[in-house]
């Protein structure tokens, strides 16, 4: 039976494991922020996530027509999002000016990713003397990161490179890192779902975690004693919510274990087996999406970046019939065959965005759900991959932002409006105010 209130930061602990909890009724009143910048009791915290896709998109398959309500029939690239059409908007007219050359010549892929969240011109160097700017996610982490166990989460499917030259004299660092703690310190992303899971739920020494792995015990086994004590203090609704959460965690463990064994028999002699990275790119993306949901659900972090593939990625997509490298065909020269293949890749990516948004929507929280209490951006620092333009970017903004965002629309801004104005608008909705971020000139209008 429900008794004393439980602190919001309550965690379950065990040998080599720590589990944050989802919001429960037994945690009592929360205070959040809603439209009008007013504090609201029992409101969930706001979250923000930035999803990046490389090489721009086939803009003819993205455009939604005139400003106003989204059309009944969405364009091909957005069609997979029909089930959440009232939970996102398309923003047209935003530009990443600092991704342009400004006299530095080639290197649009390197600049596209490094300037996307920073609004800063990266220094052209393929050596150690790198310089970009602080990214929006890390500005948020520096201001509110102390409210959660992890200040931020940086994930992706392709590893961050920290050395070497990749793009017309630019360091590989620039086109494989979207998150920057400082002008000279990128935040490398984690690509291994197992290691991300350990970051969310692991604790203790490496030896303790290895002991748990060796015994093939679930993280749930390690916290079972704490769980039993807590469960006896909860009402029926909270017990059901906790059971659903534990089921989701266990399913995640099993999927990671399974993915870690895929393809091992195909490895050459002496090669190391995978440790949680699926052979399937689609499953990799789904695991990362589900881990993002768990991180937000448990309030382990409120800030995340999720790179679906590094900028300039030449990954092929044979599982959808595209055997050409993505970057190679992005230089399409208006070839309709190449444009069709690019659109197929874009649809594949947007299908996984739809999966993430549906998952967030499915998790109940207070009077709403996680999608209501999040701001999810999806886009690229390139517009058309052939032109390498950095204006008229393909940008989608999803989620309710705790009541501060009005969705289901196509919003058109004046050409050359800095995309960093969007980041400032989102930071303000996280109660992070009076910030100057890169080339931002203020808040975006028409979002509420």
C-alpha positions as CSV (number, residue, x, y, z in Angstrom):
1,X,0.0,0.0,0.0
2,X,1.2,3.5,-0.8
3,X,2.8,5.3,2.1
4,X,5.5,8.0,2.2
5,X,6.5,9.9,-0.9
6,X,9.5,8.6,-2.9
7,X,12.2,11.0,-4.0
8,X,12.3,11.6,-7.8
9,X,16.0,10.6,-7.9
10,X,15.4,7.2,-6.2
11,X,17.4,4.5,-7.8
12,X,17.6,0.7,-7.4
13,X,21.1,-0.6,-6.7
14,X,22.9,-3.9,-6.7
15,X,26.3,-5.4,-7.5
16,X,27.6,-3.6,-10.6
17,X,24.1,-2.1,-11.4
18,X,22.1,1.0,-10.8
19,X,18.6,1.6,-12.2
20,X,16.9,5.0,-12.3
21,X,13.1,4.8,-12.2
22,X,10.4,6.3,-14.4
23,X,8.2,8.9,-12.9
24,X,5.7,7.3,-10.5
25,X,2.7,8.7,-8.7
26,X,4.4,7.9,-5.4
27,X,7.0,10.6,-6.3
28,X,4.3,13.2,-5.7
29,X,4.3,16.7,-7.3
30,X,6.8,17.7,-9.9
31,X,7.4,21.2,-11.2
32,X,7.9,21.9,-14.9
33,X,7.6,24.7,-17.4
34,X,4.7,25.2,-19.9
35,X,3.6,27.8,-22.4
36,X,4.0,31.3,-21.1
37,X,7.2,30.4,-19.2
38,X,5.1,29.6,-16.1
39,X,5.9,26.9,-13.6
40,X,3.4,24.1,-13.6
41,X,3.0,21.5,-10.8
42,X,2.9,17.8,-11.7
43,X,4.5,18.7,-15.1
44,X,7.2,16.4,-16.4
45,X,10.7,17.7,-17.2
46,X,11.3,18.8,-20.8
47,X,13.8,16.8,-22.9
48,X,15.7,17.5,-26.1
49,X,17.2,15.2,-28.7
50,X,19.0,16.0,-32.0
51,X,18.9,13.4,-34.7
52,X,21.3,13.9,-37.7
53,X,21.2,12.3,-41.2
54,X,24.1,12.9,-43.6
55,X,24.3,14.1,-47.2
56,X,21.1,16.1,-47.3
57,X,17.9,14.7,-48.8
58,X,16.0,14.5,-52.1
59,X,14.2,17.8,-51.5
60,X,11.5,17.0,-54.0
61,X,10.5,14.1,-51.8
62,X,10.6,16.2,-48.7
63,X,8.8,19.5,-49.5
64,X,5.3,19.8,-48.1
65,X,3.9,22.7,-50.1
66,X,2.4,25.9,-48.7
67,X,2.7,27.2,-45.2
68,X,0.0,26.1,-42.9
69,X,-1.4,22.7,-41.7
70,X,0.5,19.7,-43.0
71,X,-1.2,18.2,-46.1
72,X,-3.4,15.2,-45.7
73,X,-1.0,13.2,-48.0
74,X,2.5,13.6,-46.8
75,X,5.4,13.6,-49.3
76,X,7.2,10.3,-49.8
77,X,10.1,10.9,-47.3
78,X,7.6,12.0,-44.6
79,X,5.0,9.3,-45.4
80,X,6.3,6.9,-42.7
81,X,5.4,9.6,-40.1
82,X,1.7,9.6,-40.9
83,X,0.8,8.0,-37.6
84,X,2.3,11.0,-35.7
85,X,1.4,13.7,-38.2
86,X,-0.1,15.8,-35.4
87,X,3.1,15.6,-33.3
88,X,5.6,17.2,-35.7
89,X,6.2,20.2,-37.9
90,X,8.4,21.0,-40.9
91,X,10.5,24.1,-40.6
92,X,11.5,25.7,-43.9
93,X,14.0,28.5,-44.6
94,X,16.6,27.7,-41.9
95,X,20.3,28.0,-42.8
96,X,23.6,26.9,-41.4
97,X,25.7,29.8,-42.7
98,X,28.9,28.7,-40.9
99,X,28.8,25.4,-42.9
100,X,29.6,27.5,-45.9
101,X,33.2,27.9,-47.1
102,X,33.6,31.6,-46.4
103,X,36.8,31.4,-48.4
104,X,38.0,28.1,-47.0
105,X,37.2,26.1,-50.2
106,X,35.9,22.5,-50.2
107,X,34.9,20.6,-47.1
108,X,31.1,21.0,-47.0
109,X,30.6,17.7,-45.2
110,X,33.0,18.5,-42.5
111,X,31.5,21.9,-42.0
112,X,27.9,20.7,-42.2
113,X,28.1,18.4,-39.2
114,X,30.5,20.5,-37.0
115,X,28.5,23.7,-37.6
116,X,25.0,22.2,-37.3
117,X,24.6,22.5,-33.5
118,X,27.4,25.1,-32.9
119,X,26.8,27.8,-35.5
120,X,30.6,28.2,-35.5
121,X,32.9,28.1,-38.5
122,X,35.3,25.2,-38.0
123,X,39.0,25.9,-38.4
124,X,40.3,24.2,-41.6
125,X,42.9,21.8,-40.4
126,X,43.6,18.1,-40.7
127,X,45.9,18.2,-37.7
128,X,45.5,18.6,-34.0
129,X,44.8,22.3,-34.0
130,X,41.0,21.9,-34.3
131,X,38.5,24.6,-33.4
132,X,34.7,24.7,-33.7
133,X,32.3,25.9,-31.0
134,X,30.1,24.8,-28.1
135,X,27.0,22.9,-29.4
136,X,23.5,23.4,-28.3
137,X,23.2,20.0,-26.5
138,X,26.4,20.7,-24.5
139,X,25.2,24.2,-23.5
140,X,22.1,22.5,-22.2
141,X,24.2,19.8,-20.4
142,X,26.3,22.5,-18.7
143,X,23.2,24.2,-17.4
144,X,20.9,21.4,-16.3
145,X,23.1,18.3,-16.4
146,X,23.5,18.3,-12.6
147,X,19.7,17.5,-12.4
148,X,20.2,14.0,-13.9
149,X,22.7,11.1,-13.4
150,X,24.1,11.7,-16.9
151,X,24.5,15.3,-18.2
152,X,24.0,14.2,-21.8
153,X,24.0,11.1,-24.1
154,X,25.9,11.0,-27.4
155,X,25.2,8.0,-29.6
156,X,25.3,6.9,-33.3
157,X,25.8,4.0,-35.7
158,X,29.3,5.1,-37.0
159,X,32.2,5.8,-34.6
160,X,33.6,9.3,-34.1
161,X,37.0,9.8,-35.6
162,X,39.5,11.7,-33.6
163,X,42.5,11.9,-36.0
164,X,43.3,12.1,-39.7
165,X,42.1,14.1,-42.6
166,X,38.8,13.4,-44.3
167,X,37.4,16.2,-46.3
168,X,39.4,18.7,-48.4
169,X,41.9,19.5,-45.7
170,X,39.5,19.2,-42.7
171,X,40.1,16.8,-39.8
172,X,37.9,13.7,-39.7
173,X,36.9,15.0,-36.3
174,X,34.6,17.6,-37.8
175,X,32.4,15.3,-40.0
176,X,32.0,12.6,-37.4
177,X,31.3,14.7,-34.2
178,X,28.1,16.7,-33.8
179,X,28.5,17.4,-30.1
180,X,31.1,19.8,-28.8
181,X,31.7,20.5,-25.1
182,X,34.1,23.4,-26.0
183,X,35.5,24.8,-29.2
184,X,38.4,22.3,-29.0
185,X,36.7,19.3,-27.3
186,X,34.3,17.2,-29.3
187,X,32.1,14.7,-27.4
188,X,32.7,11.3,-29.2
189,X,29.6,9.2,-29.6
190,X,29.1,5.7,-28.4
191,X,28.0,3.2,-31.1
192,X,27.9,0.0,-29.1
193,X,24.4,-0.6,-27.6
194,X,25.9,-2.8,-24.8
195,X,28.2,0.0,-23.6
196,X,25.3,2.5,-23.8
197,X,23.2,0.2,-21.7
198,X,26.0,-0.1,-19.2
199,X,26.3,3.6,-19.1
200,X,22.6,3.9,-18.3
201,X,22.3,1.0,-15.8
202,X,25.8,-0.1,-14.8
203,X,27.7,0.9,-11.7
204,X,30.6,-0.3,-9.7
205,X,33.9,-1.5,-11.0
206,X,34.8,-3.2,-14.3
207,X,35.4,-6.4,-12.4
208,X,31.8,-6.3,-10.9
209,X,30.3,-5.7,-14.4
210,X,32.4,-8.5,-15.8
211,X,31.3,-10.8,-13.0
212,X,27.6,-10.0,-13.9
213,X,28.3,-10.7,-17.6
214,X,30.1,-14.0,-16.8
215,X,27.2,-15.2,-14.6
216,X,24.8,-14.1,-17.4
217,X,22.6,-12.4,-14.8
218,X,20.3,-9.6,-15.8
219,X,20.7,-6.1,-14.3
220,X,17.2,-6.8,-12.8
221,X,18.6,-9.7,-10.8
222,X,21.1,-7.4,-9.2
223,X,18.6,-4.9,-8.0
224,X,15.9,-7.4,-7.1
225,X,16.2,-6.8,-3.3
226,X,15.8,-3.0,-3.7
227,X,12.9,-3.6,-6.1
228,X,11.0,-5.8,-3.6
229,X,11.3,-3.2,-0.9
230,X,10.2,-0.4,-3.2
231,X,7.3,-2.4,-4.7
232,X,5.7,-2.9,-1.3
233,X,5.4,0.8,-1.0
234,X,3.6,1.4,-4.3
235,X,0.0,1.6,-5.4
236,X,-1.4,-0.7,-8.1
237,X,-0.9,1.8,-11.0
238,X,2.8,2.4,-10.0
239,X,3.4,-1.3,-9.7
240,X,2.0,-1.8,-13.2
241,X,4.2,1.0,-14.5
242,X,7.3,-0.4,-12.8
243,X,6.5,-3.9,-14.2
244,X,6.2,-2.4,-17.8
245,X,9.5,-0.6,-17.3
246,X,11.3,-3.8,-16.0
247,X,10.0,-5.7,-19.0
248,X,11.3,-3.1,-21.4
249,X,14.8,-3.2,-19.7
250,X,14.9,-7.0,-19.9
251,X,13.8,-7.1,-23.5
252,X,16.6,-4.6,-24.3
253,X,19.1,-6.8,-22.5
254,X,18.0,-9.9,-24.5
255,X,18.2,-8.0,-27.8
256,X,21.7,-6.7,-27.1
257,X,22.8,-10.2,-26.1
258,X,21.4,-11.6,-29.4
259,X,22.9,-8.8,-31.5
260,X,26.3,-9.5,-29.9
261,X,26.3,-13.0,-31.3
262,X,25.2,-12.2,-34.8
263,X,27.7,-12.9,-37.5
264,X,30.4,-14.3,-35.2
265,X,30.8,-17.5,-37.3
266,X,31.7,-15.3,-40.3
267,X,34.6,-13.6,-38.6
268,X,38.1,-14.4,-39.7
269,X,40.4,-16.3,-37.4
270,X,41.8,-14.0,-34.7
271,X,39.2,-11.3,-35.2
272,X,37.3,-10.1,-32.1
273,X,33.6,-10.9,-32.0
274,X,31.1,-8.1,-31.8
275,X,30.1,-7.0,-28.3
276,X,26.6,-5.7,-28.8
277,X,26.7,-4.0,-32.2
278,X,24.1,-5.7,-34.5
279,X,25.0,-6.9,-37.9
280,X,21.7,-5.4,-39.1
281,X,21.8,-1.6,-39.5
282,X,18.1,-1.4,-39.0
283,X,18.3,-3.3,-35.7
284,X,21.2,-1.1,-34.6
285,X,19.0,2.0,-35.2
286,X,16.1,0.5,-33.3
287,X,18.3,-0.4,-30.3
288,X,19.6,3.1,-30.2
289,X,16.1,4.5,-30.4
290,X,14.9,2.3,-27.5
291,X,17.9,3.2,-25.4
292,X,17.1,6.9,-26.0
293,X,13.6,6.2,-24.8
294,X,14.8,4.4,-21.7
295,X,17.2,7.3,-20.9
296,X,14.4,9.8,-21.1
297,X,11.8,7.6,-19.4
298,X,14.1,7.2,-16.3
299,X,15.2,10.8,-16.3
300,X,18.8,9.5,-16.5
301,X,19.4,12.4,-19.0
302,X,17.3,15.1,-20.6
303,X,19.8,15.8,-23.5
304,X,20.8,13.5,-26.3
305,X,22.4,13.5,-29.8
306,X,21.7,10.6,-32.2
307,X,23.7,10.5,-35.4
308,X,22.1,8.0,-37.9
309,X,25.3,8.1,-40.0
310,X,28.4,10.3,-40.1
311,X,28.3,13.2,-42.6
312,X,29.7,12.1,-45.9
313,X,28.9,8.5,-45.1
314,X,29.2,6.2,-48.1
315,X,27.3,3.4,-46.5
316,X,25.3,1.3,-48.9
317,X,21.8,0.0,-48.3
318,X,21.5,-3.3,-50.1
319,X,18.6,-4.4,-47.8
320,X,16.4,-1.8,-49.5
321,X,17.9,-2.4,-52.9
322,X,20.5,0.4,-52.9
323,X,23.9,-1.1,-53.3
324,X,25.6,2.2,-54.2
325,X,27.4,4.3,-51.6
326,X,25.2,7.0,-50.1
327,X,27.7,9.8,-50.6
328,X,28.5,8.7,-54.1
329,X,24.9,8.9,-55.3
330,X,24.2,12.1,-53.4
331,X,26.2,13.7,-56.2
332,X,23.3,12.9,-58.5
333,X,23.6,15.5,-61.2
334,X,19.8,15.3,-61.4
335,X,20.0,11.7,-62.6
336,X,16.4,10.4,-61.8
337,X,17.8,6.9,-61.1
338,X,20.2,8.3,-58.4
339,X,17.5,10.6,-57.0
340,X,15.1,7.7,-56.6
341,X,17.8,5.7,-54.7
342,X,18.5,8.7,-52.5
343,X,14.9,9.0,-51.7
344,X,14.7,5.3,-50.8
345,X,17.5,5.9,-48.2
346,X,15.7,9.0,-46.9
347,X,12.5,7.0,-46.5
348,X,14.5,4.3,-44.6
349,X,15.8,6.9,-42.2
350,X,12.5,8.6,-41.7
351,X,10.9,5.2,-40.9
352,X,13.3,4.9,-38.0
353,X,12.4,8.4,-36.9
354,X,8.8,7.3,-36.9
355,X,9.7,4.3,-34.7
356,X,11.4,6.6,-32.2
357,X,8.5,9.0,-32.0
358,X,5.9,6.2,-31.7
359,X,8.0,4.7,-28.9
360,X,8.1,8.0,-27.1
361,X,4.4,8.4,-27.6
362,X,3.7,5.0,-26.1
363,X,5.3,5.7,-22.7
364,X,2.7,7.3,-20.4
365,X,4.0,10.0,-18.1
366,X,1.6,12.0,-15.8
367,X,-1.3,13.3,-17.9
368,X,0.6,12.8,-21.2
369,X,3.5,10.8,-22.6
370,X,7.2,11.2,-23.3
371,X,6.7,12.7,-26.7
372,X,4.5,15.4,-25.2
373,X,7.4,16.1,-22.8
374,X,10.2,16.2,-25.4
375,X,11.6,18.2,-28.3
376,X,13.0,16.0,-31.1
377,X,14.8,17.6,-34.0
378,X,15.6,15.6,-37.2
379,X,17.6,17.0,-40.1
380,X,20.9,17.6,-41.9
381,X,23.4,20.3,-42.3
382,X,23.2,19.8,-46.0
383,X,20.2,20.6,-48.1
384,X,20.6,18.9,-51.5
385,X,23.6,16.6,-51.5
386,X,24.6,17.5,-55.1
387,X,24.6,21.3,-54.5
388,X,26.1,21.1,-51.0
389,X,23.9,24.0,-50.1
390,X,23.4,24.9,-46.4
391,X,20.3,27.0,-46.7
392,X,16.7,25.7,-47.0
393,X,17.7,22.8,-44.8
394,X,15.4,19.7,-44.2
395,X,14.4,20.2,-40.6
396,X,11.7,18.5,-38.7
397,X,10.7,19.4,-35.1
398,X,8.6,16.9,-33.1
399,X,7.2,16.7,-29.6
400,X,5.1,18.9,-27.4
401,X,7.9,20.5,-25.5
402,X,5.7,20.3,-22.3
403,X,3.0,22.3,-23.9
404,X,5.2,24.9,-25.5
405,X,5.1,23.7,-29.1
406,X,2.2,23.6,-31.5
407,X,2.6,20.8,-34.1
408,X,1.1,19.5,-37.3
409,X,2.2,22.4,-39.4
410,X,4.6,23.6,-42.1
411,X,6.3,26.8,-40.9
412,X,8.1,28.9,-43.4
413,X,10.8,31.4,-42.2
414,X,12.6,34.1,-44.0
415,X,15.5,32.8,-46.1
416,X,18.8,32.7,-44.2
417,X,17.2,32.5,-40.8
418,X,20.0,30.9,-38.6
419,X,19.2,27.4,-37.5
420,X,20.8,28.3,-34.2
421,X,17.7,30.4,-33.6
422,X,15.8,27.1,-33.3
423,X,18.4,25.8,-30.8
424,X,18.0,29.0,-28.7
425,X,14.2,28.6,-28.8
426,X,14.5,25.0,-27.6
427,X,17.0,26.0,-24.8
428,X,14.6,28.6,-23.6
429,X,11.9,25.9,-23.3
430,X,14.4,24.0,-21.1
431,X,14.4,27.1,-18.9
432,X,17.9,28.0,-20.2
433,X,17.8,31.6,-21.0
434,X,20.0,34.6,-21.9
435,X,22.2,32.5,-24.1
436,X,24.2,33.4,-27.2
437,X,24.9,30.4,-29.4
438,X,27.0,30.7,-32.5
439,X,25.4,32.9,-35.1
440,X,22.0,33.0,-33.5
441,X,20.1,36.3,-33.6
442,X,17.2,35.4,-31.2
443,X,14.2,33.1,-30.8
444,X,12.2,31.7,-33.7
445,X,8.7,32.9,-33.9
446,X,5.5,30.9,-34.7
447,X,6.6,27.7,-32.8
448,X,3.9,28.0,-30.1
